[in-house]
Amino acid sequence: MPFFGSTAPAKRALFGSTRRLRLPCLPRIPWRRDGPGCASLDLGRRRLGGFLRAPPPRGGAIAGLRQVKALAGRAAATKEGRILPRGERASGVSCCDPLQVRAMRETFLRCPLRTAAGRVLVSLPPGGEFLLGTPELVGRTSGQGFCIPVQEMVAVRLGATRDGEEDPPEAESCFTVFFVQREKQECWSLGMLELTAPPKSQLAVRWVNALQSWIHHHGVTRPKSLFVFINPVGGRRRAGEIYQGQVAPLFTLAGIHVQVLETCHANEARDYILQQDLSDFDGLVSVGGDGTFNELMSALIDRTQQKAGGSENDIDAELLSPRLRIGIIPAGSTDCICFATVGTNDPITSALHIVIGDSQPMDVCSIWHNGKLLRYSVSLVGYGFYGDVVSTSEKYRWMGPMRYTFAGAKALLRNCSYEGTVEFQVARPEEANPRDQTRCRSGCVVCSESSKQLLAGTEEENLSEPEQHIDGEWQQVQGRFLAVNLTCMSSACPKSPEGLSPCAHLADGTADLILVHECSTLSFLRHLTRHTNCSDQFDLPFVSVYRVRAIRFTSKVEDHKDGEPVVRRRKGLCGGLCQEEPPTSCWTCDGETLQHTDISVRVHGRLIHLFARGIEQAPCRLPADPREGQS
């Protein structure tokens, strides 16, 4: 009998100290785990597995969305785009005052109800953490049980999930529970469970009121109003279609009031965020690619610092964390940020994360040139190979996402290296390192410990005089590099499931610096191919990796002639394709090209929060390696 979603609250209520399921008026039922996140009930000699849900609609996911869209249209209390007062809710969820909460805790709802798979005994424990269903007759072979965490319920509606405009006469005796249902490869879908009570018993109304109250009580982090920014020209130019067809029905079903802005030109979303009043919103939603998200994030950070009166050109200044969270609906070319924080690029999965109000803190890099702030970044800040790929791909935007593959092949064959000096401040040695084989997953211990250290450090600074910085010393590496990459996350994507740095963490206050020194084309290709599997991409003599808190990069051009830098002539196999090697490359920041070569980067720990919870999937582990820090 697997759990739908997080099992911690239900296990605490069910297991206790004896790890046995106790139900009133039912015999003790032993509990047996089958694997991560799932369990089953031992009923005598028979094992009850699986879960109970309504049969899938004909036509697959699209038909299911049509059902949700039809039901959401009947349940919507406002037209799209109108913002209601914060106290008004279209979903009909009543506010729970302390007396009402106490009354709900003292009420133990339990009664037999009918489902598509047969009769079950449905109960709602006093804490209201989950909805539990067991077969009414334990010894029967038919029927299946279920356990749905209330925190992962999207909505509860009176009536059945039919497409008709009018509900049948027996609608008052049945109700439908919409919940998060886990699929393969970290994808979530909208599960629907129809329950029918005896006619004219008013039990269905009572169940709906109770479940809606508990959803409201446990869902204090759920957004009530959102501002959605759609980039219609990003990626495959399907952002508007994705939002209207897959995301908007879920927001309406959950009772979230939205205001939508479809951008017409660059920086339109940034200007709106900096100038308009956002006090009525609980978060922002980016429908587009990594560039659209970066625009929203940068504007939100700048807005927060401006309102706090902070200096815009002080690299050592501590930045304040914005109040609003940001949601990502993937509709771009790679959607690296969404993939690294959720585990998939499925729009419905991202929308469900937003609906249930997940919150994932993230580190942010600020990029500077000569004391002037250039941009913020949460993903890749790359020089050399990736900078060349992004700058070259801009000439082939008509190719769509394939332009990155073409530009990458071209940059690989050119095999250009660039001379420069990299200075970096390493993190404390007791912290995790880039090759310790850990993975940043939901409930990451490394990120949690870093958060505690950050809070402890802040308290010490308030109580005592400033002392010497506790981070590591500055180190320097000079030479010719094929690539200089800095990332605050794994930077994983569908083509590279492990990412640039598989052991990078989302919220530990550090970034991973990867230096790829000059090497042959075949050697560099070997390094790139290791991004697509579980092989250690750092276990190569020309690759170095460090966990850092800040870096400085200075390019170097030695030879000049008549005041102009001299390009190097290429020889060998690829000489005909690329006869000239430019003296410098360019930096790319979350898919956008920077105009300056010499930059400084600083990591700001847990600066922003996303509507996400991290990847729940079990990590792909590498072979043990005693080496730490670098290869």
MINU-704360 format. One line per field, with one value per residue (C-alpha): x, y, z; residue number from 1. Coordinates in steps of 0.05 Angstrom, whole numbers, m for minus. Example, Ala and Ser with C-alpha at 12.3 -4.5 7.8 and 13.67 -1.06 7.14 Angstrom:
MINU-704360
c1 = [246 273]
c2 = [m90 m21]
c3 = [156 143]
i = [1 2]
This chain:
MINU-704360
c1 = [0 47 42 27 84 123 116 145 80 41 96 102 27 23 87 99 150 124 120 49 m13 m69 m140 m200 m247 m196 m144 m71 m42 34 69 123 166 177 227 242 178 130 102 50 0 6 m64 m57 m25 m40 m3 m42 0 m9 m56 m127 m146 m197 m187 m145 m188 m191 m144 m87 m61 m94 m163 m148 m128 m194 m232 m193 m202 m277 m283 m237 m278 m341 m303 m269 m298 m262 m243 m171 m124 m167 m135 m182 m171 m123 m177 m223 m213 m247 m234 m283 m231 m252 m203 m187 m188 m159 m227 m243 m175 m186 m254 m225 m171 m223 m263 m241 m276 m283 m336 m343 m344 m347 m293 m283 m246 m297 m316 m262 m261 m238 m211 m182 m140 m146 m82 m108 m41 m66 m128 m126 m167 m167 m212 m275 m265 m193 m195 m222 m176 m209 m200 m139 m118 m90 m56 m55 m17 m62 m2 0 m74 m87 m162 m225 m290 m361 m384 m351 m298 m342 m338 m412 m433 m484 m471 m518 m570 m525 m469 m485 m467 m397 m334 m267 m198 m144 m73 m1 13 85 104 171 233 212 149 86 15 m53 m86 m162 m198 m274 m309 m384 m424 m493 m547 m578 m529 m493 m428 m398 m408 m378 m317 m306 m310 m263 m211 m213 m203 m143 m113 m117 m89 m29 m18 7 63 17 13 m54 m37 18 44 60 110 108 164 129 193 237 256 207 160 108 108 38 9 42 16 m55 m63 m27 m12 m71 m123 m83 m76 m151 m167 m124 m157 m95 m108 m61 m43 m9 39 62 126 136 208 271 274 199 191 249 220 153 183 225 169 103 73 80 53 m10 29 60 108 129 126 172 145 204 277 336 344 273 283 349 314 260 310 358 301 273 341 354 285 297 365 337 280 330 375 435 494 492 568 594 619 628 558 511 449 379 336 272 205 174 189 199 167 194 149 200 188 259 314 350 315 376 354 287 318 371 320 260 291 251 229 155 110 56 107 132 61 45 107 82 11 31 78 146 205 277 332 387 455 466 530 540 586 627 674 717 672 608 554 540 491 468 473 449 473 534 584 630 690 723 685 616 625 641 582 531 560 562 492 462 476 434 372 330 353 318 350 392 434 471 490 516 554 583 609 640 674 699 732 764 794 813 849 856 909 891 898 845 846 796 779 769 715 731 765 713 658 638 683 666 687 658 604 546 485 441 372 308 325 400 442 499 454 420 486 510 447 459 531 508 458 509 560 510 495 569 580 524 553 627 676 691 748 789 748 737 739 801 859 862 897 920 924 955 958 919 848 798 743 735 667 634 567 525 487 498 475 442 397 365 428 473 434 494 511 576 589 547 564 548 496 439 443 511 539 592 603 645 702 722 786 799 870 896 892 879 811 801 819 770 717 729 716 651 624 631 577 526 538 560 634 678 689 742 786 829 899 879 818 819 759 753 697 701 665 694 738 774 794 844 856 926 949 1024 1038 1019 1032 1016 973 929 932 961 917 947 947 917 953 935 869 824 868 824 761 790 854 854 846 822 864 805 738 674 635 566 519 457 455 469 535 575 615 673 729 760 709 701 648 621 573 514 486 411 394 330 276 242 176 211 234 296 305 274 306 361 429 475 537 608 662 699 757 804 826 792 791 823 850]
c2 = [0 55 125 182 231 244 186 219 246 183 137 175 170 97 64 93 52 m16 m3 m31 0 9 23 27 m33 m69 m122 m104 m104 m114 m63 m84 m38 m58 m5 70 109 50 m3 m57 m87 m160 m187 m259 m298 m245 m180 m118 m76 m20 38 57 111 125 90 133 173 151 190 192 255 303 276 280 353 365 337 380 440 430 420 479 523 508 519 584 644 697 712 700 755 788 789 778 805 762 737 713 643 615 544 549 530 557 590 549 587 554 530 499 465 437 412 379 345 316 289 222 213 140 108 59 91 62 70 44 m16 m33 m13 13 38 111 147 216 214 271 304 309 291 238 204 129 75 1 m55 m59 m134 m149 m221 m205 m210 m154 m81 m40 9 79 132 203 257 318 363 334 341 392 400 365 376 353 310 265 282 283 328 345 415 390 339 279 276 231 282 304 235 231 273 273 280 309 293 287 220 199 171 147 190 241 260 278 274 293 234 231 188 186 166 153 157 129 172 228 218 285 247 272 345 331 297 354 407 368 355 427 453 407 425 498 483 444 485 549 554 546 607 642 691 688 732 692 717 681 686 668 666 624 552 519 579 538 574 603 536 499 547 551 477 444 493 542 487 463 533 544 476 493 561 601 670 689 750 736 779 754 792 827 849 837 862 875 827 860 930 907 874 935 986 953 936 862 862 824 765 704 688 696 643 639 604 599 578 592 662 680 654 692 757 747 727 785 835 807 810 881 903 874 909 975 975 959 1017 973 992 965 968 936 865 852 873 821 813 806 747 766 752 722 652 636 579 551 523 493 517 532 495 461 482 464 500 464 396 405 426 381 323 330 382 363 425 389 366 437 464 413 434 505 486 448 504 470 515 502 552 564 597 653 679 753 770 834 873 929 938 939 886 851 794 741 667 601 553 556 612 587 612 579 520 536 610 595 548 599 657 615 587 658 658 596 609 588 517 515 472 436 499 480 412 443 498 447 403 463 486 415 410 478 457 529 541 609 634 666 666 639 660 628 624 552 532 506 437 405 420 373 371 362 289 263 223 258 282 341 311 330 341 346 340 381 440 435 436 495 532 520 544 606 624 609 654 710 707 707 768 805 788 799 840 818 768 738 705 632 611 582 620 646 601 615 572 600 569 554 528 496 512 549 531 554 525 530 467 403 438 373 368 312 304 304 273 278 349 388 375 317 330 405 427 476 513 502 571 546 534 484 510 463 477 439 450 448 379 342 340 266 276 333 292 237 288 311 241 226 279 231 172 157 157 205 263 292 230 257 287 352 367 401 415 458 478 554 615 667 670 722 711 751 737 742 758 758 772 838 867 940 944 885 815 763 701 631 589 520 460 387 352 412 465 472 482 533 567 622 617 681 706 709 675 702 685 654 664 619 618 693 721 771 825 827 777 795 783 769 722 715 662 685 627 612 679 658 606 565 529 461 409 380 314 254 202 157 181 146 133 133 84 103 150 169 232 296 368 360 310]
c3 = [0 m23 2 m45 m33 30 80 142 173 159 184 249 259 239 262 331 368 347 271 269 239 289 268 314 308 265 283 285 216 208 164 116 73 1 m18 m16 m8 m11 35 36 85 105 109 132 76 24 13 m6 m53 m102 m91 m102 m152 m204 m271 m319 m368 m440 m483 m432 m398 m446 m431 m357 m364 m401 m342 m294 m338 m341 m266 m252 m297 m256 m191 m210 m174 m215 m286 m305 m286 m231 m162 m104 m34 4 52 m4 m32 m94 m73 m15 38 104 151 213 279 341 366 299 296 365 345 283 324 371 313 284 217 197 154 96 27 m42 m95 m165 m136 m82 m12 35 106 100 160 175 239 289 266 195 164 116 87 100 66 80 53 94 101 115 92 23 m37 m76 m62 m49 5 m1 42 15 53 62 47 m23 m37 m92 m79 m57 m96 m87 m145 m196 m248 m309 m370 m369 m351 m301 m247 m241 m185 m143 m143 m72 m47 m78 m76 m112 m81 m127 m104 m126 m158 m172 m239 m267 m273 m220 m259 m221 m246 m219 m186 m178 m127 m127 m63 m56 8 21 m12 29 86 78 91 26 46 114 84 35 89 135 81 55 125 137 70 89 158 134 71 103 52 m8 m53 m58 m114 m166 m222 m284 m336 m404 m455 m521 m563 m518 m533 m581 m577 m540 m473 m481 m504 m446 m394 m420 m435 m376 m320 m317 m303 m243 m214 m222 m191 m131 m122 m139 m167 m222 m263 m330 m370 m438 m452 m519 m514 m473 m401 m400 m341 m305 m314 m287 m225 m209 m218 m199 m131 m116 m45 m65 m93 m59 m115 m186 m241 m301 m362 m409 m407 m362 m390 m370 m300 m294 m314 m260 m207 m221 m220 m155 m121 m145 m122 m53 m45 m71 m21 35 14 m1 m45 m116 m127 m64 m77 m2 17 45 2 31 11 m27 5 m58 m83 m156 m195 m260 m314 m364 m436 m460 m497 m440 m375 m335 m271 m269 m283 m228 m175 m191 m230 m294 m345 m342 m337 m297 m246 m237 m231 m177 m138 m140 m120 m57 m37 m35 m18 m38 m20 m71 m74 m123 m155 m166 m225 m224 m270 m243 m183 m224 m219 m285 m271 m222 m237 m205 m259 m304 m309 m363 m402 m462 m490 m463 m476 m548 m554 m529 m570 m633 m623 m625 m700 m709 m667 m727 m713 m645 m590 m643 m648 m584 m612 m676 m639 m590 m646 m680 m615 m601 m669 m661 m594 m575 m510 m475 m429 m363 m287 m241 m167 m120 m47 m26 23 92 90 136 86 31 m30 m105 m105 m40 m79 m43 m81 m65 m57 m21 53 38 102 74 57 125 162 121 139 213 207 170 225 279 244 239 314 331 288 324 392 381 341 270 267 212 157 170 97 64 34 m37 m88 m159 m222 m286 m355 m417 m408 m454 m404 m338 m308 m243 m221 m157 m175 m213 m278 m299 m360 m400 m443 m382 m323 m276 m297 m297 m223 m197 m124 m123 m73 m81 m15 19 4 m44 m118 m156 m199 m256 m295 m360 m380 m452 m481 m547 m580 m565 m491 m485 m519 m468 m413 m446 m457 m383 m370 m400 m353 m282 m297 m257 m305 m259 m259 m316 m311 m346 m303 m234 m190 m127 m80 m73 m46 m94 m157 m199 m271 m312 m385 m413 m484 m492 m566 m598 m665 m682 m619 m638 m608 m654 m667 m666 m729 m723 m751 m758 m771 m757 m788 m849 m808 m759 m784 m731 m656 m622 m563 m515 m507 m473 m411 m411 m352 m350 m426 m436 m462 m421 m456 m406 m400 m333 m279 m205 m176 m105 m78 m35 6 5 m27 m63 m54 m109 m110 m108 m59 m91 m127 m93 m137 m109 m133 m182 m140 m165 m144 m80 m92 m35 m69 m48 m71 m140 m189]
i = [1 2 3 4 5 6 7 8 9 10 11 12 13 14 15 16 17 18 19 20 21 22 23 24 25 26 27 28 29 30 31 32 33 34 35 36 37 38 39 40 41 42 43 44 45 46 47 48 49 50 51 52 53 54 55 56 57 58 59 60 61 62 63 64 65 66 67 68 69 70 71 72 73 74 75 76 77 78 79 80 81 82 83 84 85 86 87 88 89 90 91 92 93 94 95 96 97 98 99 100 101 102 103 104 105 106 107 108 109 110 111 112 113 114 115 116 117 118 119 120 121 122 123 124 125 126 127 128 129 130 131 132 133 134 135 136 137 138 139 140 141 142 143 144 145 146 147 148 149 150 151 152 153 154 155 156 157 158 159 160 161 162 163 164 165 166 167 168 169 170 171 172 173 174 175 176 177 178 179 180 181 182 183 184 185 186 187 188 189 190 191 192 193 194 195 196 197 198 199 200 201 202 203 204 205 206 207 208 209 210 211 212 213 214 215 216 217 218 219 220 221 222 223 224 225 226 227 228 229 230 231 232 233 234 235 236 237 238 239 240 241 242 243 244 245 246 247 248 249 250 251 252 253 254 255 256 257 258 259 260 261 262 263 264 265 266 267 268 269 270 271 272 273 274 275 276 277 278 279 280 281 282 283 284 285 286 287 288 289 290 291 292 293 294 295 296 297 298 299 300 301 302 303 304 305 306 307 308 309 310 311 312 313 314 315 316 317 318 319 320 321 322 323 324 325 326 327 328 329 330 331 332 333 334 335 336 337 338 339 340 341 342 343 344 345 346 347 348 349 350 351 352 353 354 355 356 357 358 359 360 361 362 363 364 365 366 367 368 369 370 371 372 373 374 375 376 377 378 379 380 381 382 383 384 385 386 387 388 389 390 391 392 393 394 395 396 397 398 399 400 401 402 403 404 405 406 407 408 409 410 411 412 413 414 415 416 417 418 419 420 421 422 423 424 425 426 427 428 429 430 431 432 433 434 435 436 437 438 439 440 441 442 443 444 445 446 447 448 449 450 451 452 453 454 455 456 457 458 459 460 461 462 463 464 465 466 467 468 469 470 471 472 473 474 475 476 477 478 479 480 481 482 483 484 485 486 487 488 489 490 491 492 493 494 495 496 497 498 499 500 501 502 503 504 505 506 507 508 509 510 511 512 513 514 515 516 517 518 519 520 521 522 523 524 525 526 527 528 529 530 531 532 533 534 535 536 537 538 539 540 541 542 543 544 545 546 547 548 549 550 551 552 553 554 555 556 557 558 559 560 561 562 563 564 565 566 567 568 569 570 571 572 573 574 575 576 577 578 579 580 581 582 583 584 585 586 587 588 589 590 591 592 593 594 595 596 597 598 599 600 601 602 603 604 605 606 607 608 609 610 611 612 613 614 615 616 617 618 619 620 621 622 623 624 625 626 627 628 629 630 631]
